[in-house]
Amino acid sequence: MLTSATGNSARARGEAGFSLVELLVVVFLVGLLSGVVVLNMPKTGRGPDEDAQALAARLRMAAQESITTGRMFGAKVGDFSYRFQVLKAGRWEDVARNPALPVSYWREGTMVEVSASGGQETEAAPTILFDPIGLATPFTIRLVRDGRSLTLNGDGKGGVSISGDADV
């Protein structure tokens, strides 16, 4: 039996290196982990789709909050952000302690056009109003980004629909 300088037995020529099965297992694991990383990467999707979906869901939530709490809610939609407000003692205040209705900022490059009928025309008043009996300000919000356009339409009863998805 051959012995090396360190005292270990020398391996036979056929036992040196990794087996094919060991290599396949390592390649499989690396591929699996790469797939998990790629699927969990943040999406850098083009267009206003995510902003429109988030705003529509939050507008529906504000309409429901108004009905369930018996308070007047509003959404103030601007060029850079949108926020939700509640009428307390005759004054509009930002909604606090409600993670479903946070102040949200538009993604860079988003252009916003808002048309609402029947809303109050003061600086402090929201653009869209939701009252406790289920009625809301009819509105149209157009979001444009990266050559794509989506339009949110409010039906005056708390419902919100999204249309468009056309290239501009």
DSSP file (Angstrom, degrees, kcal/mol; ACC not computed):
  #  RESIDUE AA STRUCTURE BP1 BP2  ACC     N-H-->O    O-->H-N    N-H-->O    O-->H-N    TCO  KAPPA ALPHA  PHI   PSI    X-CA   Y-CA   Z-CA
    1    1 A M              0   0    0      0, 0.0     2,-0.3     0, 0.0     8,-0.0   0.000 360.0 360.0 360.0 132.4    0.0    0.0    0.0
    2    2 A L        -     0   0    0      8,-0.2     8,-1.1     0, 0.0     2,-0.4  -0.588 360.0-163.6 -84.2 143.3    1.3    3.4   -1.0
    3    3 A T  B     -A    9   0A   0     -2,-0.3     6,-0.2     6,-0.2     5,-0.1  -0.986  10.7-136.0-128.5 137.6    1.5    6.1    1.6
    4    4 A S    >   -     0   0    0      4,-2.9     3,-1.3    -2,-0.4     6,-0.0  -0.244  36.7 -94.7 -83.2 177.8    1.9    9.9    0.9
    5    5 A A  T 3  S+     0   0    0      1,-0.3    -1,-0.1     2,-0.1    -2,-0.0   0.757 126.2  53.6 -64.8 -24.8    4.2   12.2    2.8
    6    6 A T  T 3  S-     0   0    0      2,-0.1    -1,-0.3     3,-0.0     3,-0.1   0.505 120.6-107.4 -88.8  -3.5    1.2   13.2    5.0
    7    7 A G  S <  S+     0   0    0     -3,-1.3     2,-0.2     1,-0.3    -2,-0.1   0.430  77.2 129.1  95.9  -1.8    0.5    9.6    5.9
    8    8 A N        -     0   0    0      1,-0.1    -4,-2.9    -5,-0.1    -1,-0.3  -0.575  64.7-107.1 -86.4 150.8   -2.7    9.2    3.9
    9    9 A S  B     -A    3   0A   0     -6,-0.2     2,-0.3    -2,-0.2    -6,-0.2  -0.520  36.9-113.7 -71.5 142.1   -3.2    6.4    1.5
   10   10 A A        -     0   0    0     -8,-1.1    -8,-0.2    -2,-0.2     2,-0.1  -0.583  31.4-121.0 -76.4 138.3   -3.0    7.4   -2.2
   11   11 A R        -     0   0    0     -2,-0.3     2,-0.1     1,-0.1    -1,-0.1  -0.449  26.4-107.6 -77.3 152.0   -6.2    7.1   -4.1
   12   12 A A    >   -     0   0    0     -2,-0.1     3,-1.6     1,-0.1     4,-0.3  -0.413  35.9-104.6 -72.4 158.7   -6.4    4.9   -7.0
   13   13 A R  G >  S+     0   0    0      1,-0.3     3,-1.0     2,-0.2    -1,-0.1   0.825 118.5  56.0 -58.0 -35.3   -6.7    6.7  -10.4
   14   14 A G  G 3  S+     0   0    0      1,-0.2    -1,-0.3     3,-0.0    -3,-0.0   0.625 101.9  57.5 -74.0 -13.8  -10.4    6.0  -10.8
   15   15 A E  G <  S+     0   0    0     -3,-1.6    -1,-0.2     4,-0.0     2,-0.2   0.419  79.1 108.9 -98.5   0.7  -11.3    7.6   -7.4
   16   16 A A  S <  S+     0   0    0     -3,-1.0     2,-0.1    -4,-0.3    -3,-0.0  -0.571  73.3   3.1 -80.4 140.7   -9.9   11.1   -8.0
   17   17 A G  S    S-     0   0    0     -2,-0.2     2,-0.3     2,-0.0    -3,-0.0  -0.340  98.9 -41.0  88.2-166.6  -12.4   14.0   -8.5
   18   18 A F        -     0   0    0     -2,-0.1     2,-0.1     1,-0.1    -2,-0.1  -0.702  53.7-118.0-101.8 151.5  -16.2   14.2   -8.4
   19   19 A S     >  -     0   0    0     -2,-0.3     4,-2.0     1,-0.1     5,-0.2  -0.416  28.2-110.2 -81.1 164.4  -18.6   11.7   -9.7
   20   20 A L  H  > S+     0   0    0      1,-0.2     4,-2.3     2,-0.2     5,-0.2   0.873 118.9  54.1 -61.6 -38.5  -21.1   12.6  -12.5
   21   21 A V  H  > S+     0   0    0      2,-0.2     4,-2.2     1,-0.2    -1,-0.2   0.908 107.1  50.5 -64.2 -42.5  -24.0   12.4  -10.0
   22   22 A E  H  > S+     0   0    0      1,-0.2     4,-2.0     2,-0.2    -1,-0.2   0.912 111.2  48.5 -62.9 -42.4  -22.3   14.8   -7.6
   23   23 A L  H  X S+     0   0    0     -4,-2.0     4,-2.4     1,-0.2    -2,-0.2   0.903 110.7  50.9 -64.1 -41.3  -21.8   17.3  -10.4
   24   24 A L  H  X S+     0   0    0     -4,-2.3     4,-2.4     1,-0.2    -2,-0.2   0.883 108.8  51.6 -64.7 -37.9  -25.4   17.0  -11.6
   25   25 A V  H  X S+     0   0    0     -4,-2.2     4,-2.3     2,-0.2    -1,-0.2   0.919 111.2  47.4 -64.3 -43.4  -26.7   17.6   -8.0
   26   26 A V  H  X S+     0   0    0     -4,-2.0     4,-2.4     2,-0.2    -2,-0.2   0.920 112.4  48.6 -65.2 -44.1  -24.6   20.8   -7.7
   27   27 A V  H  X S+     0   0    0     -4,-2.4     4,-2.2     1,-0.2    -1,-0.2   0.901 111.6  50.8 -62.7 -40.9  -25.7   22.1  -11.1
   28   28 A F  H  X S+     0   0    0     -4,-2.4     4,-2.5     2,-0.2    -2,-0.2   0.926 111.2  47.6 -61.6 -45.8  -29.3   21.4  -10.2
   29   29 A L  H  X S+     0   0    0     -4,-2.3     4,-2.6     2,-0.2     5,-0.2   0.899 111.3  50.2 -65.1 -41.0  -29.0   23.2   -6.9
   30   30 A V  H  X S+     0   0    0     -4,-2.4     4,-2.2     2,-0.2    -1,-0.2   0.919 112.6  47.7 -63.2 -42.6  -27.3   26.2   -8.5
   31   31 A G  H  X S+     0   0    0     -4,-2.2     4,-2.1     2,-0.2    -2,-0.2   0.903 111.7  50.2 -63.4 -41.9  -30.1   26.4  -11.2
   32   32 A L  H  X S+     0   0    0     -4,-2.5     4,-1.9     1,-0.2    -2,-0.2   0.926 112.1  46.3 -63.6 -46.1  -32.8   26.1   -8.5
   33   33 A L  H  X S+     0   0    0     -4,-2.6     4,-2.1     1,-0.2    -1,-0.2   0.869 110.8  53.5 -65.9 -36.5  -31.3   28.9   -6.4
   34   34 A S  H  X S+     0   0    0     -4,-2.2     4,-2.5    -5,-0.2    -1,-0.2   0.906 107.7  51.3 -63.7 -41.1  -30.9   31.1   -9.5
   35   35 A G  H  X S+     0   0    0     -4,-2.1     4,-2.3     2,-0.2    -2,-0.2   0.896 108.9  50.4 -62.7 -40.9  -34.5   30.6  -10.4
   36   36 A V  H  X S+     0   0    0     -4,-1.9     4,-1.4     2,-0.2    -1,-0.2   0.910 111.5  48.6 -63.7 -42.6  -35.6   31.6   -6.8
   37   37 A V  H  < S+     0   0    0     -4,-2.1     4,-0.5     1,-0.2     3,-0.2   0.929 112.0  48.2 -63.8 -45.4  -33.5   34.8   -7.0
   38   38 A V  H >< S+     0   0    0     -4,-2.5     3,-0.9     1,-0.2    -2,-0.2   0.899 111.0  50.5 -64.3 -41.0  -34.8   35.8  -10.4
   39   39 A L  H 3< S+     0   0    0     -4,-2.3    -1,-0.2     1,-0.2    -2,-0.2   0.784 111.6  48.7 -68.5 -26.1  -38.4   35.2   -9.4
   40   40 A N  T 3< S+     0   0    0     -4,-1.4    -1,-0.2    -3,-0.2    -2,-0.2   0.422  84.2 112.0 -94.8   1.5  -38.0   37.4   -6.3
   41   41 A M  S <  S-     0   0    0     -3,-0.9     2,-0.1    -4,-0.5    -3,-0.0  -0.482  81.2 -98.1 -71.3 144.5  -36.3   40.3   -8.0
   42   42 A P        -     0   0    0      0, 0.0     2,-0.3     0, 0.0    -1,-0.1  -0.375  39.6-117.6 -63.9 141.2  -38.4   43.5   -8.1
   43   43 A K        -     0   0    0      1,-0.1     2,-0.0    -3,-0.1    -3,-0.0  -0.619  18.5-163.4 -81.3 135.0  -40.2   43.9  -11.3
   44   44 A T        +     0   0    0     -2,-0.3    -1,-0.1     2,-0.0     0, 0.0  -0.356  28.4 175.8-110.1  49.9  -39.3   47.0  -13.3
   45   45 A G        -     0   0    0      1,-0.1     2,-0.2    -2,-0.0     5,-0.1  -0.154  26.6-121.8 -59.7 148.1  -42.4   46.8  -15.5
   46   46 A R        +     0   0    0      2,-0.0     3,-0.4   100,-0.0    -1,-0.1  -0.537  68.2  28.7 -86.7 156.0  -43.2   49.4  -18.0
   47   47 A G  S    S-     0   0    0     -2,-0.2     3,-0.3     1,-0.2     4,-0.2  -0.069  95.7 -71.5  87.5 173.6  -46.3   51.5  -18.0
   48   48 A P  S  > S+     0   0    0      0, 0.0     4,-2.7     0, 0.0     5,-0.2   0.201  88.0 115.5 -91.4  15.0  -48.7   52.7  -15.4
   49   49 A D  H  > S+     0   0    0     -3,-0.4     4,-2.5     1,-0.2     5,-0.2   0.915  77.6  42.9 -55.1 -52.6  -50.3   49.2  -14.7
   50   50 A E  H  > S+     0   0    0     -3,-0.3     4,-2.5     1,-0.2    -1,-0.2   0.901 115.1  49.9 -64.8 -40.9  -49.2   48.8  -11.1
   51   51 A D  H  > S+     0   0    0     -4,-0.2     4,-2.6     2,-0.2    -1,-0.2   0.917 112.3  47.9 -62.4 -42.5  -49.9   52.4  -10.1
   52   52 A A  H  X S+     0   0    0     -4,-2.7     4,-2.5     2,-0.2    -2,-0.2   0.918 112.6  48.0 -65.9 -43.7  -53.4   52.1  -11.7
   53   53 A Q  H  X S+     0   0    0     -4,-2.5     4,-2.2    -5,-0.2    -1,-0.2   0.919 113.9  47.1 -62.7 -43.9  -54.2   48.8   -9.9
   54   54 A A  H  X S+     0   0    0     -4,-2.5     4,-2.2    -5,-0.2    -2,-0.2   0.930 113.8  46.8 -65.0 -45.4  -53.0   50.1   -6.5
   55   55 A L  H  X S+     0   0    0     -4,-2.6     4,-2.5    -5,-0.2     5,-0.2   0.917 111.6  51.1 -64.0 -42.8  -54.9   53.4   -6.8
   56   56 A A  H  X S+     0   0    0     -4,-2.5     4,-2.2     1,-0.2    -1,-0.2   0.922 111.3  48.0 -60.3 -44.5  -58.1   51.6   -7.9
   57   57 A A  H  X S+     0   0    0     -4,-2.2     4,-2.1     1,-0.2    -1,-0.2   0.903 113.2  47.7 -63.5 -40.9  -57.9   49.2   -5.0
   58   58 A R  H  X S+     0   0    0     -4,-2.2     4,-2.4     2,-0.2    -1,-0.2   0.853 109.4  52.6 -71.4 -34.0  -57.3   52.1   -2.5
   59   59 A L  H  X S+     0   0    0     -4,-2.5     4,-2.0     2,-0.2    -1,-0.2   0.913 110.5  48.1 -65.8 -41.4  -60.2   54.1   -3.9
   60   60 A R  H  X S+     0   0    0     -4,-2.2     4,-2.1    -5,-0.2    -2,-0.2   0.901 111.2  51.6 -62.6 -39.8  -62.5   51.1   -3.5
   61   61 A M  H  X S+     0   0    0     -4,-2.1     4,-2.8     2,-0.2    -2,-0.2   0.898 108.0  51.1 -64.3 -41.0  -61.2   50.7    0.1
   62   62 A A  H  X S+     0   0    0     -4,-2.4     4,-2.2     2,-0.2    -1,-0.2   0.898 108.8  51.8 -63.8 -39.8  -61.8   54.4    0.9
   63   63 A A  H  X S+     0   0    0     -4,-2.0     4,-1.6     2,-0.2    -1,-0.2   0.918 112.7  45.2 -62.2 -42.8  -65.4   54.0   -0.4
   64   64 A Q  H  X S+     0   0    0     -4,-2.1     4,-2.9     1,-0.2     5,-0.2   0.895 110.5  53.6 -67.7 -40.6  -65.9   51.0    1.9
   65   65 A E  H  X S+     0   0    0     -4,-2.8     4,-2.4     1,-0.2     6,-0.4   0.890 106.7  53.2 -60.9 -38.9  -64.3   52.7    4.9
   66   66 A S  H  X>S+     0   0    0     -4,-2.2     4,-1.3     1,-0.2     5,-0.6   0.913 112.6  43.7 -62.3 -42.7  -66.7   55.6    4.4
   67   67 A I  H  <5S+     0   0    0     -4,-1.6    -2,-0.2     2,-0.2    -1,-0.2   0.934 117.1  44.5 -68.7 -46.1  -69.7   53.3    4.5
   68   68 A T  H  <5S+     0   0    0     -4,-2.9    -2,-0.2     1,-0.2    -1,-0.2   0.829 121.1  37.8 -72.8 -31.5  -68.5   51.2    7.4
   69   69 A T  H  <5S-     0   0    0     -4,-2.4    -1,-0.2    -5,-0.2    -2,-0.2   0.654  99.9-129.4 -93.3 -15.4  -67.3   54.1    9.6
   70   70 A G  T  <5 +     0   0    0     -4,-1.3     2,-0.3     1,-0.3    -3,-0.2   0.716  68.1 121.0  74.6  20.1  -70.1   56.5    8.8
   71   71 A R  S   <S-     0   0    0     -5,-0.6     2,-0.5    -6,-0.4    -1,-0.3  -0.812  70.3-106.4-116.1 157.1  -67.6   59.2    8.0
   72   72 A M        -     0   0    0     15,-0.3    15,-2.6    -2,-0.3     2,-0.3  -0.703  39.6-171.6 -80.8 124.8  -66.9   61.2    4.9
   73   73 A F  E     -BC  86 130B   0     57,-2.4    57,-3.2    -2,-0.5     2,-0.3  -0.792   2.8-172.7-113.1 159.9  -63.7   60.2    3.2
   74   74 A G  E     -BC  85 129B   0     11,-2.6    11,-2.9    -2,-0.3     2,-0.5  -0.986  18.6-140.1-149.2 158.5  -61.9   61.8    0.3
   75   75 A A  E     -BC  84 128B   0     53,-2.5    53,-2.5    -2,-0.3    52,-1.2  -0.988  10.7-156.9-121.3 127.8  -58.9   61.2   -2.1
   76   76 A K  E     -B   83   0B   0      7,-3.1     7,-1.9    -2,-0.5     2,-0.5  -0.906  14.0-169.0-106.9 108.2  -56.7   64.1   -3.0
   77   77 A V  E     +B   82   0B   0     -2,-0.7     5,-0.2     5,-0.2     2,-0.2  -0.863  13.6 166.8-104.3 123.8  -55.0   63.2   -6.3
   78   78 A G        -     0   0    0      3,-2.9    35,-0.0    -2,-0.5    -2,-0.0  -0.606  50.3 -90.4-125.6-174.3  -52.1   65.5   -7.4
   79   79 A D  S    S+     0   0    0     -2,-0.2    33,-0.1     1,-0.2     3,-0.1   0.777 122.5  24.6 -70.0 -27.8  -49.3   65.6  -10.0
   80   80 A F  S    S-     0   0    0      1,-0.2    26,-1.9    25,-0.1     2,-0.3   0.633 128.6  -6.3-113.5 -19.4  -46.8   63.9   -7.6
   81   81 A S  E     - D   0 105B   0     24,-0.3    -3,-2.9     2,-0.0     2,-0.3  -0.948  52.9-131.0-160.3 175.4  -48.8   61.9   -5.2
   82   82 A Y  E     -BD  77 104B   0     22,-2.6    22,-2.6    -2,-0.3     2,-0.3  -0.992  21.8-178.9-140.4 149.7  -52.2   60.9   -3.8
   83   83 A R  E     -B   76   0B   0     -7,-1.9    -7,-3.1    -2,-0.3     2,-0.4  -0.951  21.9-125.0-143.6 160.2  -53.5   60.8   -0.3
   84   84 A F  E     -B   75   0B   0     17,-0.4    11,-2.7    -2,-0.3     2,-0.3  -0.876  25.5-171.3-112.3 143.4  -56.6   60.0    1.6
   85   85 A Q  E     -BE  74  94B   0    -11,-2.9   -11,-2.6    -2,-0.4     2,-0.4  -0.888  11.7-150.3-131.5 159.3  -58.4   62.2    4.0
   86   86 A V  E     -BE  73  93B   0      7,-2.8     7,-2.5    -2,-0.3     2,-0.7  -0.977  24.1-119.0-130.0 144.4  -61.3   62.0    6.4
   87   87 A L  E     + E   0  92B   0    -15,-2.6     2,-0.5    -2,-0.4   -15,-0.3  -0.744  37.2 173.7 -87.1 115.9  -63.7   64.8    7.5
   88   88 A K  E >   - E   0  91B   0      3,-3.1     3,-1.9    -2,-0.7    -2,-0.0  -0.984  67.4 -19.9-126.9 121.4  -63.4   65.4   11.2
   89   89 A A  T 3  S-     0   0    0     -2,-0.5    -1,-0.1     1,-0.3     3,-0.1   0.862 127.8 -50.6  51.5  42.3  -65.3   68.3   12.9
   90   90 A G  T 3  S+     0   0    0      1,-0.2     2,-0.4    -3,-0.0    -1,-0.3   0.521 120.5 101.2  79.5   5.2  -65.7   70.1    9.6
   91   91 A R  E <  S-E   88   0B   0     -3,-1.9    -3,-3.1    -5,-0.0     2,-0.5  -0.956  71.0-123.7-125.4 143.6  -62.0   69.9    8.6
   92   92 A W  E     +E   87   0B   0     -2,-0.4     2,-0.4    -5,-0.2    -5,-0.2  -0.735  33.9 179.5 -85.1 125.7  -60.2   67.5    6.2
   93   93 A E  E     -E   86   0B   0     -7,-2.5    -7,-2.8    -2,-0.5     3,-0.1  -0.952  34.5-100.6-125.6 146.3  -57.4   65.6    7.9
   94   94 A D  E     -E   85   0B   0     -2,-0.4     2,-0.3    -9,-0.2    -9,-0.3  -0.359  47.5-100.8 -61.3 142.3  -55.0   63.0    6.4
   95   95 A V        -     0   0    0    -11,-2.7     2,-0.3     6,-0.1     3,-0.2  -0.499  45.6-163.4 -66.8 126.6  -56.0   59.5    7.2
   96   96 A A        +     0   0    0     -2,-0.3    -3,-0.0     1,-0.2    -1,-0.0  -0.832  59.3  13.9-113.5 152.7  -53.8   58.3   10.1
   97   97 A R  S    S+     0   0    0     -2,-0.3    -1,-0.2     1,-0.1     3,-0.1   0.799  89.4 114.7  57.1  35.6  -53.1   54.7   11.3
   98   98 A N    >   -     0   0    0     -3,-0.2     3,-1.8     3,-0.1    -1,-0.1  -0.838  43.2-172.4-132.2  98.3  -54.6   53.0    8.3
   99   99 A P  T 3  S+     0   0    0      0, 0.0    -1,-0.1     0, 0.0    -2,-0.0   0.681  83.6  65.0 -65.8 -15.4  -51.9   51.1    6.3
  100  100 A A  T 3  S+     0   0    0      1,-0.2   -39,-0.1    -3,-0.1   -38,-0.1   0.689 106.7  42.2 -78.5 -17.0  -54.4   50.4    3.6
  101  101 A L  S <  S+     0   0    0     -3,-1.8   -17,-0.4   -40,-0.1    -1,-0.2  -0.486  81.6 157.2-127.1  62.4  -54.7   54.1    2.7
  102  102 A P        -     0   0    0      0, 0.0     2,-0.4     0, 0.0   -20,-0.1  -0.333  53.5 -93.0 -82.4 166.6  -51.2   55.5    2.8
  103  103 A V        -     0   0    0    -20,-0.1     2,-0.4    -8,-0.1   -20,-0.2  -0.687  52.7-165.7 -71.6 129.0  -49.8   58.6    1.1
  104  104 A S  E     -D   82   0B   0    -22,-2.6   -22,-2.6    -2,-0.4     2,-0.4  -0.952  12.8-146.0-127.0 143.0  -48.4   57.2   -2.2
  105  105 A Y  E     -D   81   0B   0     -2,-0.4   -24,-0.3   -24,-0.2     3,-0.1  -0.851  23.8-114.7-108.3 141.5  -46.1   58.8   -4.7
  106  106 A W        -     0   0    0    -26,-1.9     3,-0.1    -2,-0.4     2,-0.0  -0.375  38.8-101.2 -68.5 150.5  -46.3   58.3   -8.4
  107  107 A R    >   -     0   0    0      1,-0.1     3,-1.9     2,-0.1    -1,-0.1  -0.362  53.7 -79.1 -68.0 154.2  -43.4   56.5  -10.1
  108  108 A E  T 3  S+     0   0    0      1,-0.3    -1,-0.1    -3,-0.1     3,-0.1  -0.284 118.4  24.0 -57.6 133.1  -40.9   58.8  -11.9
  109  109 A G  T 3  S+     0   0    0      1,-0.3     2,-0.5    -3,-0.1    37,-0.3   0.422  85.8 136.8  92.4  -0.7  -42.1   59.8  -15.3
  110  110 A T    <   -     0   0    0     -3,-1.9     2,-0.4    35,-0.1    -1,-0.3  -0.678  37.7-159.3 -83.6 128.0  -45.9   59.3  -14.6
  111  111 A M  E     -G  144   0C   0     33,-2.9    33,-2.3    -2,-0.5     2,-0.4  -0.896   8.5-159.2-104.8 138.0  -48.1   62.1  -15.9
  112  112 A V  E     -G  143   0C   0     -2,-0.4     2,-0.5    31,-0.2    31,-0.2  -0.962  13.1-174.3-124.4 130.8  -51.5   62.4  -14.2
  113  113 A E  E     -G  142   0C   0     29,-2.1    29,-2.9    -2,-0.4     2,-0.4  -0.993  12.5-168.5-122.1 124.1  -54.7   64.1  -15.5
  114  114 A V  E     +G  141   0C   0     -2,-0.5     2,-0.4    27,-0.2    27,-0.2  -0.938  12.3 177.0-118.3 133.1  -57.6   64.3  -13.1
  115  115 A S  E     +G  140   0C   0     25,-2.6    25,-2.6    -2,-0.4     2,-0.4  -0.962  10.9 167.9-133.0 116.0  -61.2   65.2  -14.0
  116  116 A A  E     -G  139   0C   0     -2,-0.4     2,-0.4    23,-0.2     3,-0.2  -0.994  21.0-147.6-131.2 134.9  -63.8   65.1  -11.2
  117  117 A S  S    S+     0   0    0     21,-2.1     3,-0.1    -2,-0.4    -2,-0.0  -0.845  77.4  13.6-104.3 136.6  -67.3   66.5  -11.2
  118  118 A G  S    S+     0   0    0     -2,-0.4    -1,-0.2     1,-0.3     3,-0.1   0.409  87.1 135.6  89.2  -3.0  -69.0   67.9   -8.2
  119  119 A G        -     0   0    0     -3,-0.2    -1,-0.3    19,-0.2     2,-0.2  -0.349  64.1 -95.9 -75.7 160.6  -65.9   68.1   -5.9
  120  120 A Q        -     0   0    0      6,-0.4    -1,-0.1     1,-0.1     0, 0.0  -0.506  26.5-141.2 -74.4 145.5  -65.2   71.1   -3.8
  121  121 A E        +     0   0    0     -2,-0.2     2,-0.2    -3,-0.1    -1,-0.1  -0.008  61.3 112.9-100.4  28.7  -62.8   73.6   -5.4
  122  122 A T  S    S-     0   0    0      4,-0.1     3,-0.2     1,-0.1    -2,-0.0  -0.650  74.0-119.8 -98.9 160.1  -60.8   74.6   -2.3
  123  123 A E  S    S+     0   0    0     -2,-0.2    -1,-0.1     1,-0.2    -3,-0.0   0.855 112.2  46.8 -64.7 -36.3  -57.1   73.8   -1.7
  124  124 A A  S    S+     0   0    0      2,-0.1    -1,-0.2   -48,-0.0    -3,-0.0   0.716  94.4  91.7 -81.3 -20.9  -57.8   71.8    1.4
  125  125 A A  S    S-     0   0    0     -3,-0.2     4,-0.0     1,-0.1    -6,-0.0  -0.453  81.0-109.9 -79.3 146.9  -60.7   69.7    0.0
  126  126 A P        -     0   0    0      0, 0.0    -6,-0.4     0, 0.0   -50,-0.3  -0.276  15.9-128.9 -68.0 159.1  -60.1   66.3   -1.6
  127  127 A T  S    S+     0   0    0    -52,-1.2     2,-0.4     1,-0.2   -51,-0.2   0.880  96.5  36.8 -73.5 -40.5  -60.5   65.8   -5.3
  128  128 A I  E    S-C   75   0B   0    -53,-2.5   -53,-2.5    -9,-0.1     2,-0.4  -0.957  75.7-156.9-119.9 130.4  -62.8   62.8   -4.9
  129  129 A L  E     -C   74   0B   0     -2,-0.4     8,-2.0   -55,-0.2     2,-0.4  -0.860   6.6-166.9-110.4 142.5  -65.4   62.5   -2.1
  130  130 A F  E     -CF  73 136B   0    -57,-3.2   -57,-2.4    -2,-0.4     6,-0.2  -0.989  13.0-160.1-125.1 119.6  -66.9   59.3   -0.7
  131  131 A D    >   -     0   0    0      4,-2.6     3,-1.9    -2,-0.4   -59,-0.1  -0.635  30.0-108.9-101.6 163.0  -70.0   59.7    1.6
  132  132 A P  T 3  S+     0   0    0      0, 0.0   -62,-0.1     0, 0.0    -1,-0.1   0.624 112.8  62.5 -65.6 -14.0  -71.3   57.2    4.1
  133  133 A I  T 3  S-     0   0    0      2,-0.1   -66,-0.1   -63,-0.1   -67,-0.0   0.430 121.8 -98.8 -92.4   3.6  -74.4   56.3    2.1
  134  134 A G  S <  S+     0   0    0     -3,-1.9     2,-0.2     1,-0.3   -67,-0.1   0.425  81.0 127.1 101.5  -0.7  -72.3   54.9   -0.8
  135  135 A L        -     0   0    0     23,-0.1    -4,-2.6    22,-0.1    -1,-0.3  -0.578  33.0-177.6 -88.5 155.4  -72.2   57.8   -3.2
  136  136 A A  B     -F  130   0B   0     20,-2.2    -6,-0.2    -6,-0.2    23,-0.1  -0.944  36.4 -87.2-144.6 164.0  -68.9   59.2   -4.6
  137  137 A T        -     0   0    0     -8,-2.0    19,-0.4    -2,-0.3     2,-0.1  -0.621  46.7-121.5 -70.9 123.9  -67.7   61.9   -6.9
  138  138 A P        +     0   0    0      0, 0.0   -21,-2.1     0, 0.0     2,-0.3  -0.488  47.4 169.4 -64.6 138.4  -67.7   60.7  -10.5
  139  139 A F  E     -GH 116 154C   0     15,-0.8    15,-2.8   -23,-0.2     2,-0.4  -0.959  35.2-151.1-149.3 163.3  -64.1   61.0  -11.8
  140  140 A T  E     -GH 115 153C   0    -25,-2.6   -25,-2.6    -2,-0.3     2,-0.5  -0.980  14.3-174.9-136.8 126.0  -61.7   60.1  -14.5
  141  141 A I  E     -GH 114 152C   0     11,-2.7    11,-3.3    -2,-0.4     2,-0.5  -0.985   6.9-162.8-123.4 121.7  -57.9   59.8  -13.8
  142  142 A R  E     -GH 113 151C   0    -29,-2.9   -29,-2.1    -2,-0.5     2,-0.5  -0.914   2.6-165.7-108.2 125.2  -55.6   59.2  -16.7
  143  143 A L  E     -GH 112 150C   0      7,-3.1     7,-2.5    -2,-0.5     2,-0.4  -0.935   6.2-175.2-110.6 129.8  -52.1   57.8  -16.0
  144  144 A V  E     +GH 111 149C   0    -33,-2.3   -33,-2.9    -2,-0.5     2,-0.3  -0.991  15.1 147.3-127.8 128.6  -49.4   58.0  -18.7
  145  145 A R  E >   + H   0 148C   0      3,-2.3     3,-2.0    -2,-0.4   -35,-0.1  -0.948  65.0   1.6-158.2 140.4  -45.9   56.6  -18.5
  146  146 A D  T 3  S-     0   0    0     -2,-0.3     3,-0.1   -37,-0.3   -36,-0.1   0.829 128.5 -54.5  53.9  38.0  -43.5   55.0  -20.9
  147  147 A G  T 3  S+     0   0    0      1,-0.2    21,-3.5    20,-0.1     2,-0.3   0.546 115.8 108.6  78.6   6.4  -45.8   55.6  -23.9
  148  148 A R  E <   -HI 145 167C   0     -3,-2.0    -3,-2.3    19,-0.3     2,-0.4  -0.887  49.4-159.4-118.6 151.0  -48.7   53.7  -22.3
  149  149 A S  E     -HI 144 166C   0     17,-1.9    16,-2.4    -2,-0.3    17,-1.1  -0.988   9.2-179.6-132.9 135.8  -52.0   55.2  -20.9
  150  150 A L  E     -HI 143 164C   0     -7,-2.5    -7,-3.1    -2,-0.4     2,-0.4  -0.979  12.8-152.4-130.1 146.9  -54.5   53.8  -18.5
  151  151 A T  E     -HI 142 163C   0     12,-3.3    12,-2.7    -2,-0.3     2,-0.5  -0.978   1.2-155.7-123.5 129.5  -57.7   55.5  -17.3
  152  152 A L  E     -HI 141 162C   0    -11,-3.3   -11,-2.7    -2,-0.4     2,-0.5  -0.897  14.1-163.7-100.1 129.9  -59.5   55.0  -14.0
  153  153 A N  E     -HI 140 161C   0      8,-2.7     8,-2.2    -2,-0.5     2,-0.5  -0.964   7.4-154.9-118.7 126.6  -63.2   55.8  -14.1
  154  154 A G  E     -HI 139 160C   0    -15,-2.8   -15,-0.8    -2,-0.5     6,-0.2  -0.874   4.1-156.1 -99.1 130.2  -65.3   56.3  -11.0
  155  155 A D        -     0   0    0      4,-1.8     5,-0.1    -2,-0.5    -1,-0.1   0.457  40.8-109.0 -88.8  -0.7  -69.0   55.6  -11.4
  156  156 A G  S    S+     0   0    0      3,-0.4   -20,-2.2   -19,-0.4     4,-0.1   0.420 107.8  78.2  88.9  -3.3  -70.3   57.7   -8.6
  157  157 A K  S    S-     0   0    0    -22,-0.3     3,-0.1     2,-0.2   -22,-0.1   0.128 119.6 -88.4-121.7  17.9  -71.3   54.7   -6.5
  158  158 A G  S    S+     0   0    0      1,-0.3     2,-0.2   -21,-0.1   -95,-0.2   0.373  88.9 128.9  91.7  -4.6  -67.8   53.8   -5.2
  159  159 A G        -     0   0    0    -96,-0.1    -4,-1.8   -23,-0.1     2,-0.4  -0.608  38.6-165.4 -86.0 146.1  -67.0   51.6   -8.1
  160  160 A V  E     -I  154   0C   0     -2,-0.2     2,-0.3    -6,-0.2    -6,-0.2  -0.998   5.0-174.8-132.7 130.4  -63.7   52.0  -10.0
  161  161 A S  E     -I  153   0C   0     -8,-2.2    -8,-2.7    -2,-0.4     2,-0.4  -0.908  14.8-142.2-123.1 154.6  -62.9   50.5  -13.4
  162  162 A I  E     +I  152   0C   0     -2,-0.3     2,-0.3   -10,-0.2   -10,-0.2  -0.956  26.4 164.9-117.3 132.3  -59.6   50.6  -15.4
  163  163 A S  E     +I  151   0C   0    -12,-2.7   -12,-3.3    -2,-0.4     2,-0.6  -0.896  36.4  49.4-137.6 168.1  -59.6   51.0  -19.2
  164  164 A G  E     +I  150   0C   0     -2,-0.3   -14,-0.2   -14,-0.2     3,-0.1  -0.914  28.3 171.1 114.0-119.0  -57.0   51.8  -21.8
  165  165 A D  E     +     0   0C   0    -16,-2.4     2,-0.3    -2,-0.6   -15,-0.2   0.773  42.3 141.2  70.5  28.5  -53.7   50.1  -22.0
  166  166 A A  E     -I  149   0C   0    -17,-1.1   -17,-1.9    -3,-0.1    -1,-0.3  -0.717  58.6-106.2-100.7 152.6  -53.1   51.7  -25.3
  167  167 A D  E      I  148   0C   0     -2,-0.3   -19,-0.3   -19,-0.2   -20,-0.1  -0.538 360.0 360.0 -73.3 142.5  -49.8   53.2  -26.6
  168  168 A V              0   0    0    -21,-3.5   -20,-0.1    -2,-0.2    -1,-0.1   0.408 360.0 360.0 -96.8 360.0  -49.7   56.9  -26.6
